[in-house]
Amino acid sequence: MNKQFNVALIGNPNTGKSTLFNALTGLNQKIGNFSGVTVERKTGKLELNENLTASLIDLPGTYSLYPRSADEHIALEILNSTKNPDYPNVVVVVVDATNLKRNLLLLTQLIDLQLPVVLALNMMDVAQQSGIEINVPLLAEKLGVPVVAVTARDFQGIPALKEAIVQQFEQPTLPSSTIHIHGYAPEVIDEIKNYFHINNDYAAFELAHHYHELNNLTQEKKDAIEAIGLKYNFNANKTQVAETIDRYNYINEILSDTVRKNKPALEETRSNTLDAILTHRIFGLLIFFVILFGVFQSIFNWSQYPMSVIENVFISIENYLTAILPAGILTNLIIGGILPGMSGVLIFLPQIAVLFLFIAILEDTGYMARVTFMMDRLMKNFGLNGKSVVPLISGIACAVPAIMSARNIENWKDRLITIFVTPFMSCSARLPVYTLLISLVVPNKFVFGFLSLQGLILMAMYLLGFVSALLAGWLLKLFIKTKSKSYFLMELPVYRMPRWSNVGITIFNKARTFVMEAGKVILAVSIILWVLATFGPSKDFDAIETKYAKMSSENTTVELNSSTLESKKKAEKLEASYAGLLGKFIEPAIKPLGYDWKIGIALVTSFAAREVFVGTMSTIYSVQGDGEHLDTVREKMLEARNPETGELTFTFATVMSLMIFYAFAMQCMSTFAVVYRETNGIKWPLIQLFTMTAFAYLAAFAVYQFLS
């Protein structure tokens, strides 16, 4: 029989844990949230042999079992309770082979919890280049656990690691404690062990330290542990310091016999040389902006051909289905609702892929950590922590996980300001909106023969979002007062060449998430919108049908051939539909911004997700358009005119106004929901929603009035 069990992957940040996870699972991965919290949960299917399959859980990076952030708390929560569905049968501790002293602290804690552990010495290639020799068999003997040398980037040592996992599952090795835990607080440990009927000293010791943080404990049990601590004057800080000192003494003793360094660390030396340039106070920022410039140029230039291919494929499909399917409501739904919704998602997939290609490369090389370090100086002036850069940079991909990552910011004020301003960053959901609107009014020309004008405008929109986030942070700093001070500490990994298989997996997962998550919303909204745009009050629809039937039978005007009559009838029916009524209702409020009622419909529907704007435009103009001439949504929008004035609907002023509105408006219910969750209340998400929407409206109004 095929057995199934849990394997947890745990380690310090920057140990190559994600690379190893990708090497072990490939594309057999799922991404969600841990139960009850908005922290990313990544799991994968691990094929160990023909009879054994494991569920591999990638735990958030943590330095020890003394968590300082919500991410680190996840590991403690899972490893503390055997009733947790993610509780592992085997724990793989991933360490950086070039920095064993710091990394092994976490391992000794897990050993003392009596968990079946496998130690994966990652980055062995870097250790060898740095002149570090590790006696792996002797290290395994002294620690009492299986130790495997791996280089995850090159898939070296993976078979041996799988064998060690199988061995620990079938015949677990549980060594004795690394240090004498019982001596720190004997009475407290004994009473907690008796109360909970457990045999492990360190498990009891951990409960004494973290009982108030553990969600799996009832209030009664928390009160009992607190009473035990008070009874014996248990000092958590003092015992933690003593434990940490003893653990490092134990680690030093182990490493003195098993590790030898023969020459200076070449990789570290090279990284320091590069950092002198890439993190320079002035030149470092200039280099970063040059890199950003190249990214946005590439988004337009590299994706142009695949986008046109996808565009033409959908036109061909629509033409083919129009020719073979019988006329009727189902055919209209497919041609006017489902296909436009699908094309609105897939046509921008190449640009999403290019964006995440560069993000993955920057992260894999270690450069993104440098960006965080450089921006810390700038962030402090605007009420933000250096750690705020991670959510802000992540916000280029999506605001939801970016806001979640703000949990690593210990200072509440800095964290709240970061959560509040992150949605100003132009996320990938805005990318389809920007590129569609830019293509309407900005010619596909090159400045100086190699700079894409459209790419320059796109970069300007992203920079506008970043500047807006900084200014919003500065304003919030004036209103939100706190006595606590923030600090910024982080470890800079050495520079490495990106592992292209990891980059490929990242692009695939992000593209799949975009298609499946955003795609489901866009497709659902497109179908609902098609229904609202196709049907309306029967009285009005009957009057339109009667009017055009009479005009067709009389045939008094030569110019009004059957095709023209049908097109005009569809336009009138769209205006009289439920969607048209909604658009007409809000039109007075948005007319000063240069928008008509059709754009108004898109504004309403895109509150579900920003990228729904494209799908809405596709559906609206598909419902209105002539079935005999199927054009792309861009072509339909270019030809759209105001029926009253005869002027183009999407003028330069209108398009710029729309782009500014989408740059500043929150317009994402997922973001609203995650802010509600992260701030534990409705106050801040409502303030955020209304202030950002009001600012977006005023800014769009000013732009339109100035340009028109």
Secondary structure, DSSP 8 states (H G I E B T S, - for coil): --EEEEEEEEE-TTSSHHHHHHHHHTT-EEEEE-TTS-SEEEEEEEEEETTEEEEEEE----SSSS--SHHHHHHHHHHH-TTSTT--SEEEEEEETT-HHHHHHHHHHHHHTT--EEEEEE-HHHHHHTTEEE-HHHHHHHHTS-EEE-BGGGTBTHHHHHHHHHHHHHS------SS--TTTSHHHHHHHHHHHT---HHHHHHHHHHGGG-TTS-HHHHHHHHHHHHHTT--HHHHHHHHHHHHHHHHHHHHHHHEEE-S--HHHHHHHHHHHHHT-TTHHHHHHHHHHHHHHHHHHHHHHHHHHHHHHHHHHHHHHHHHHS-SSHHHHHIIIIIHHHHHHHHTTHHHHHHHHHHHHHHHHHTHHHHHHHHHHHHHHTTT--GGGHHHHHHTTT-HHHHHHHGGG--SHHHHHHHHHHGGGS--TTHHHHHHHHHHHHS-S-EETTTEEHHHHHHHHHHHHHHHHHHHHHHHHHHH---S----------------HHHHHHHHHHHHHHIIIIIHHHHHHHHHHHHHHHH---HHHHHHHHHHHHHHHHH---SS--HHHHHHHHHHHHHHHSHHHHHHHHHHHHHGGGT--HHHHHHHHHTTS-TTHHHHHHHHHHHHHS-TTS---HHHHHHH-B-TTT--BSS-HHHHHHHHHHHHH----HHHHHHHHHHHTSSHHHHHHHHHHHHHHHHHHHHHHHHH-
